[in-house]
């Protein structure tokens, strides 16, 4: 299974690596991770992450996250 196989409306837990690769120049893992993040942004998927993952991502790429910040959900 890959990210494109996830049906619309599915709930997923996102690990820090997805965000790292989504913003990286990795030719293999970057595109599918960006696609997943974009699907989440379009609300096709319901995403969850832990505070630990959020903290790791925030420390790894604060400038990139600030530029691409998604709206905070209530």
C-alpha positions as a Markdown table, in Angstrom:
| # | Residue | x | y | z |
|---|---|---|---|---|
| 1 | Unk | 0.0 | 0.0 | 0.0 |
| 2 | Unk | 1.2 | 3.5 | -0.7 |
| 3 | Unk | -0.3 | 6.9 | 0.2 |
| 4 | Unk | -2.3 | 7.1 | -3.0 |
| 5 | Unk | -4.1 | 3.9 | -2.0 |
| 6 | Unk | -5.6 | 5.6 | 1.1 |
| 7 | Unk | -9.3 | 6.2 | 0.5 |
| 8 | Unk | -10.8 | 9.6 | 1.0 |
| 9 | Unk | -12.0 | 10.2 | 4.5 |
| 10 | Unk | -9.4 | 7.8 | 6.0 |
| 11 | Unk | -7.8 | 8.7 | 9.3 |
| 12 | Unk | -4.0 | 8.5 | 9.4 |
| 13 | Unk | -1.2 | 9.0 | 12.0 |
| 14 | Unk | 1.6 | 11.1 | 10.5 |
| 15 | Unk | 5.2 | 10.6 | 11.6 |
| 16 | Unk | 7.8 | 13.3 | 11.5 |
| 17 | Unk | 9.6 | 11.7 | 8.6 |
| 18 | Unk | 6.6 | 12.4 | 6.3 |
| 19 | Unk | 7.0 | 16.2 | 6.9 |
| 20 | Unk | 10.8 | 16.0 | 6.6 |
| 21 | Unk | 10.6 | 14.3 | 3.3 |
| 22 | Unk | 7.7 | 16.5 | 2.1 |
| 23 | Unk | 9.9 | 19.5 | 2.3 |
| 24 | Unk | 13.2 | 17.8 | 1.3 |
| 25 | Unk | 14.7 | 17.5 | -2.1 |
| 26 | Unk | 14.7 | 13.7 | -2.0 |
| 27 | Unk | 13.7 | 12.5 | -5.5 |
| 28 | Unk | 12.2 | 9.2 | -4.2 |
| 29 | Unk | 10.4 | 10.0 | -1.0 |
| 30 | Unk | 9.7 | 13.7 | -1.4 |
| 31 | Unk | 6.9 | 13.6 | -4.0 |
| 32 | Unk | 4.7 | 11.0 | -2.3 |
| 33 | Unk | 5.1 | 12.7 | 1.0 |
| 34 | Unk | 4.2 | 16.1 | -0.5 |
| 35 | Unk | 1.2 | 14.4 | -2.1 |
| 36 | Unk | 0.1 | 13.1 | 1.3 |
| 37 | Unk | 0.5 | 16.5 | 2.9 |
| 38 | Unk | -1.4 | 18.1 | 0.1 |
| 39 | Unk | -4.3 | 15.6 | 0.4 |
| 40 | Unk | -4.4 | 16.4 | 4.1 |
| 41 | Unk | -4.5 | 20.1 | 3.3 |
| 42 | Unk | -7.5 | 19.5 | 1.0 |
| 43 | Unk | -9.2 | 17.6 | 3.8 |
| 44 | Unk | -9.3 | 14.4 | 1.8 |
| 45 | Unk | -7.7 | 12.6 | 4.8 |
| 46 | Unk | -8.0 | 13.2 | 8.5 |
| 47 | Unk | -4.5 | 13.4 | 10.0 |
| 48 | Unk | -3.3 | 13.0 | 13.5 |
| 49 | Unk | 0.1 | 13.5 | 15.0 |
| 50 | Unk | 1.5 | 13.4 | 18.5 |
| 51 | Unk | 3.0 | 16.3 | 20.3 |
| 52 | Unk | 6.3 | 14.5 | 20.1 |
| 53 | Unk | 6.1 | 14.4 | 16.3 |
| 54 | Unk | 5.0 | 18.0 | 16.1 |
| 55 | Unk | 8.0 | 19.0 | 18.3 |
| 56 | Unk | 10.5 | 17.1 | 16.1 |
| 57 | Unk | 9.1 | 18.6 | 13.0 |
| 58 | Unk | 9.1 | 22.1 | 14.5 |
| 59 | Unk | 12.8 | 21.7 | 15.5 |
| 60 | Unk | 13.8 | 20.1 | 12.1 |
| 61 | Unk | 12.4 | 22.7 | 9.8 |
| 62 | Unk | 11.0 | 25.8 | 11.5 |
| 63 | Unk | 11.5 | 28.1 | 8.5 |
| 64 | Unk | 9.8 | 25.7 | 6.1 |
| 65 | Unk | 6.9 | 25.1 | 8.4 |
| 66 | Unk | 6.3 | 28.8 | 8.9 |
| 67 | Unk | 6.2 | 29.3 | 5.2 |
| 68 | Unk | 3.8 | 26.4 | 4.6 |
| 69 | Unk | 1.8 | 26.5 | 7.8 |
| 70 | Unk | -1.6 | 24.9 | 7.6 |
| 71 | Unk | -4.5 | 26.5 | 9.5 |
| 72 | Unk | -4.9 | 25.3 | 13.1 |
| 73 | Unk | -8.0 | 23.3 | 13.5 |
| 74 | Unk | -10.3 | 24.0 | 16.5 |
